[in-house]
């Protein structure tokens, strides 16, 4: 099965549940980043754009060094760009790590409606839906301490990734 791993702001190969699980379930992986002028719900300034593209370049180089694959970078709306990539490659599934901004959550809900996918908790220790809503920090912290079962294990980097040539 060919799968897309969609990166948004989680540029690492170690302890990356989307990448790790895709490597276990897929015969080939297409690593993708889709750039939007409205990054994670806000417009980026010029300095932030330079920083982001530096990070993307470093991450792309890391993928090439570790696995011999390229990070595909597209610009546009995520749903439309994913449709194009899936049509062109025959990918069957999209893997991604959950985001928690209002805009990204809405886009991720649309991804789930349009594609077969798996999403993972990767950027937080406790998903906001796992801990009951507590507006004062101390009771929230105590609730977190009572729920060590919600902390996932750290994942190794994938041993290998096979990509489309």
Buried (B, 14 or more C-beta within 10 A) or exposed (E): EBBBBBBBBBBEBEBBBBBBBBBEEBEBBBBBBBBBEEBEBEEBEEEEBEEBEEEBEEBBEBBEEEBEBBBBBBEEBBBEBBEEBBEEBEBEBBBBBBBBBEBBBEBBEBBBEBBEBBBBBBBEEBBEEBBEEEEEEEEBEEBBEEEEEEEEEEBEBBEEBBBBE
